Amino acid sequence: MTATKRFLVEAAARNNAEWCAVMSRSHGVGSEFGRQAWSAPVRTPLYYPDAVTLVPGADEAVLLARIDMGVPGACVKDSFADLDLAQAGFQVLFDAQWIHRPAGAPAAAPDLAWDTVRSPKMLRAWALAWDGGAGNADLFPPELLDDPATYVLVGRSADGHVVAGAVASRSDQVVGISNLFAREGSGDAVWPVVLDAVQGLFPGLPVVGYEHGEDLNAAIRHGFETIGPLRIWLQS
């Protein structure tokens, strides 16, 4: 890994950990940042890890001591895919790639109008569209709107319905994209909307995130490059 890519991966990992901290806090879960990792001492919200490594070569014993191993389902985001947690009872949930897009890079014109979510009612409509009927829309509580670094992006159809969206998390060096969705189509339908929004809101910041499978392919089609692997470990 080049020095530039390592810098970007570390910035992306820190940004993602900050978003995990915001989401956890909105559910009443406290957390802390250490030199090697961010972690929460109790179970975090659905789909969110209990720890995120911030540097390569994190001390596994120290990391695991900071999370709740007594309740099944502990999860670690191994930001550099360099841990071996199998001996501690974890298995690999999936592998992915960190992605990066330079600030100001040209993007396709969006087909949808975009806006930022500003009210609990609007956030609920966004969450229901993101959830698609799975029953997990409560994952996004109104408290998220109080965080100044969190921007919930919404793409609307001509008749005003929420049909696409994402969460943009701003930090000092990058803006991270997560929870990308489109009610119809794939990432190709939503990336133009999100990138147009990001360029309008954060014109000087590069865009980062992580994807795998077809979602990764869609991101690459829209100007992203892969900058390094990550791995999600789940306590089995």
C-alpha positions in Angstrom: 0.0 0.0 0.0 1.4 3.4 -1.0 1.7 6.2 1.6 -1.1 8.1 -0.1 -3.4 5.1 0.0 -2.6 4.4 3.6 -3.3 8.0 4.5 -6.7 7.8 2.7 -7.6 4.5 4.3 -6.8 5.8 7.8 -8.9 8.9 7.0 -11.7 6.7 5.8 -11.5 4.4 8.8 -11.6 7.4 11.2 -14.5 9.0 9.4 -16.4 5.7 9.5 -15.7 5.3 13.2 -17.0 8.8 13.8 -20.2 7.9 12.1 -20.5 4.7 14.1 -20.0 6.8 17.2 -22.8 9.2 16.1 -25.2 6.3 15.4 -24.4 4.6 18.7 -24.9 7.9 20.6 -28.3 8.4 19.0 -29.3 5.1 20.5 -27.9 6.0 24.0 -24.7 3.9 23.6 -21.5 5.6 24.7 -18.1 4.9 23.0 -14.5 6.1 23.0 -11.6 6.6 20.7 -8.3 5.1 21.5 -5.0 5.4 19.6 -5.6 2.1 17.8 -9.4 1.8 17.6 -12.8 3.2 18.3 -15.0 1.0 20.5 -18.2 0.7 22.5 -18.4 -1.3 25.7 -21.9 -2.6 25.1 -23.7 -3.8 22.0 -24.1 -1.2 19.3 -27.2 -0.7 17.0 -28.1 -3.2 14.4 -25.6 -3.4 11.5 -23.0 -1.4 13.4 -19.7 -2.8 14.7 -18.6 -2.7 18.4 -15.1 -1.6 17.3 -13.3 -0.1 14.3 -9.6 -0.2 14.0 -7.9 3.1 13.1 -4.3 2.0 12.4 -2.7 -1.2 11.0 -1.5 -3.8 13.4 -4.0 -3.1 16.2 -3.4 -5.1 19.4 -6.1 -7.8 19.2 -6.1 -8.6 22.9 -6.5 -4.9 23.9 -9.2 -4.4 21.2 -11.3 -7.4 22.4 -11.0 -6.3 26.0 -12.8 -3.1 25.2 -15.9 -4.7 23.8 -18.6 -6.9 25.3 -17.6 -10.5 24.5 -20.1 -11.9 26.9 -23.1 -11.2 24.7 -23.3 -13.1 21.4 -22.8 -11.2 18.2 -19.8 -9.0 18.9 -18.6 -7.4 15.7 -15.3 -5.8 14.7 -14.5 -3.7 11.6 -10.9 -4.6 10.7 -10.1 -1.6 8.7 -6.8 -3.0 7.3 -7.8 -6.6 7.0 -4.8 -7.6 9.1 -6.3 -9.1 12.2 -6.8 -12.8 13.0 -9.8 -13.0 15.3 -10.7 -16.6 14.5 -8.9 -17.9 17.5 -11.1 -15.6 19.6 -14.3 -17.2 18.2 -14.9 -14.8 15.4 -15.6 -15.6 11.7 -15.4 -13.4 8.6 -18.8 -11.9 7.8 -17.6 -10.3 4.6 -14.6 -8.6 3.0 -14.9 -5.3 1.2 -12.8 -2.5 -0.2 -12.4 1.1 0.9 -13.1 3.5 -2.0 -12.0 7.0 -2.7 -13.1 9.7 -5.2 -11.1 13.0 -5.6 -12.7 16.3 -4.6 -14.2 18.0 -7.6 -14.1 15.1 -10.0 -16.8 15.4 -12.7 -20.0 13.3 -12.1 -23.0 12.4 -14.2 -25.9 14.7 -14.1 -28.5 13.4 -11.6 -32.0 12.5 -12.8 -33.5 13.3 -9.4 -33.7 16.4 -7.3 -31.9 16.1 -3.9 -32.2 17.7 -0.5 -31.0 17.2 3.0 -33.3 15.8 5.7 -34.2 18.5 8.2 -37.2 17.2 10.2 -38.1 14.0 12.1 -41.0 13.5 9.8 -38.8 13.7 6.7 -36.2 11.4 8.4 -39.0 8.9 9.0 -40.0 8.9 5.4 -36.3 8.5 4.4 -35.8 5.6 6.8 -38.9 3.8 5.6 -37.7 4.1 2.0 -34.2 2.9 3.1 -35.7 0.0 5.0 -37.9 -1.3 2.2 -40.4 -2.9 4.6 -37.8 -5.0 6.5 -39.0 -3.5 9.9 -35.7 -1.7 10.8 -36.6 1.9 10.0 -36.3 2.8 13.8 -32.5 2.4 13.3 -32.5 6.1 12.4 -33.8 8.1 15.3 -34.5 11.9 15.2 -31.4 12.5 17.4 -29.3 12.0 14.3 -30.5 15.4 13.1 -28.7 17.0 16.0 -25.2 16.0 14.9 -23.6 18.9 12.9 -21.3 16.5 10.9 -24.2 14.2 9.7 -26.1 14.9 6.5 -28.9 12.6 5.5 -29.3 13.0 1.7 -32.6 12.3 0.0 -33.5 12.0 -3.7 -37.1 12.5 -4.7 -39.2 11.5 -7.7 -41.2 14.1 -9.6 -44.2 13.3 -7.4 -42.2 14.0 -4.2 -41.6 10.4 -3.0 -38.3 9.4 -1.5 -36.7 7.0 -4.0 -33.0 7.3 -3.2 -30.7 8.4 -0.4 -27.5 8.1 1.6 -25.8 9.4 4.7 -22.9 11.8 4.3 -20.5 12.1 7.3 -18.2 15.1 7.2 -14.8 15.0 8.9 -11.7 17.3 8.6 -10.2 15.5 5.7 -12.9 13.5 3.9 -16.7 13.0 3.6 -17.8 9.5 4.0 -20.9 8.0 2.3 -22.9 5.1 3.9 -26.4 3.7 3.8 -26.7 4.2 0.1 -30.0 3.0 -1.4 -32.3 3.3 -4.4 -35.9 2.0 -4.3 -35.5 1.1 -8.0 -32.3 0.2 -9.8 -28.8 -0.1 -8.3 -26.0 2.2 -7.3 -26.0 3.6 -10.8 -29.4 5.2 -10.0 -28.3 6.9 -6.8 -24.6 7.8 -7.1 -25.2 10.8 -9.5 -27.7 12.2 -6.9 -25.3 11.6 -4.0 -22.2 13.0 -5.8 -24.1 16.1 -6.9 -25.2 16.7 -3.3 -21.7 16.1 -1.9 -20.1 18.5 -4.5 -22.6 21.1 -3.5 -22.2 20.7 0.3 -18.5 19.8 0.5 -16.8 21.1 -2.7 -13.2 20.7 -1.3 -13.4 17.3 0.3 -12.7 13.9 -1.3 -15.4 11.2 -0.9 -14.7 7.9 0.8 -16.7 4.8 1.8 -16.5 1.0 1.5 -18.4 -1.4 -0.8 -18.2 -5.0 -2.0 -19.8 -7.1 -4.8 -22.0 -5.3 -7.3 -22.2 -2.2 -5.2 -18.4 -1.9 -5.5 -18.6 -2.2 -9.3 -21.2 0.5 -9.4 -19.0 2.8 -7.3 -16.1 2.2 -9.7 -18.3 3.1 -12.6 -18.9 6.4 -11.0 -15.3 7.4 -10.6 -14.2 5.7 -7.4 -11.0 3.8 -7.0 -10.2 1.1 -4.4 -7.6 2.0 -1.9 -7.4 -0.9 0.5 -9.2 -4.0 1.9 -11.2 -4.2 5.1 -12.8 -7.1 6.8 -15.9 -7.5 9.1 -15.5 -10.1 11.8 -18.6 -11.5 13.7 -18.4 -13.5 16.9 -19.7 -16.9 16.0 
